[in-house]
Amino acid sequence: MPATLLIGKQTVGAAQSLFLIAGPCVIESAEICFEIAERLRRLAEELKILVIFKASFDKANRQSISSYRGPGLKDGLAILSEIRKKTALPILSDVHEVHQVGPAGEVLDIIQIPAFLCRQTDLLSAAGASGKCVNIKKGQFMAPEQMKDAVAKVVATGNEKVLLTERGSCFGYGRLINDMSAITVMQEFAPVVFDATHSTQQPGGGQSSSGGRPEFAPLLARAAVAAGADGLFIETHPQPHQAKSDATTMLPLEELENVVSECIAIRKIVTSS
């Protein structure tokens, strides 16, 4: 696998500038998404980095049957398409079923495979066959070495545009831990993104939803970039406590610039050494 790849007009990966995947957990409304996307667009200009807008059109893996899932495939992709047109930001969203890949591939720049589905051969193959960049989130139950096989399923379609995202590993029943050596291990297979907000998750900590410790996200982001992560994944929201999904882990939008600026400075040190 190549150590770098092209997203839009920008190369990411080994020795390249830090890039950012950011946005709300789920599409709550067009208004909130456009508010966040516009701030991300300005952030990309101010910090001179690649910023990719992320939001899910369907959260099919919510803990409770009553949890909000999003607007669905058709309406969600319509909103994401408008964001792409108005901000020129590359767009990422996740798919959970093979039939979603075709329509998603017509709108998205990056198709994401959720952590719990990172071994699903048919889904990985369909995403690879779309020709779009594929971001595979490492399952909480997977060793980093095992992600080589997930990448191989995409590459077997002739598509080598693959990212891997580290988002913590299961520890007991109530928290995730981060093994920063996983970043180096997985960089043998693809450029690696670190998910700083999901890594603070406490599965089941909110009884009917997951809990979290978002105050640790900046610390984990800095540590991951120091360990060599090529990009960051940060879910963000103007008022996280009011969010309809992952309210206990998202970073307040007003704090995003400071966190990313610190990590850019760290990345420059790492790539210059």
Summary of the structure (lengths in Angstrom):
residues: 273
radius of gyration: 16.7
end to end distance: 23.5
largest distance: 49.9
contacts: 998
relative contact order: 0.15
helix: 40%
strand: 22%
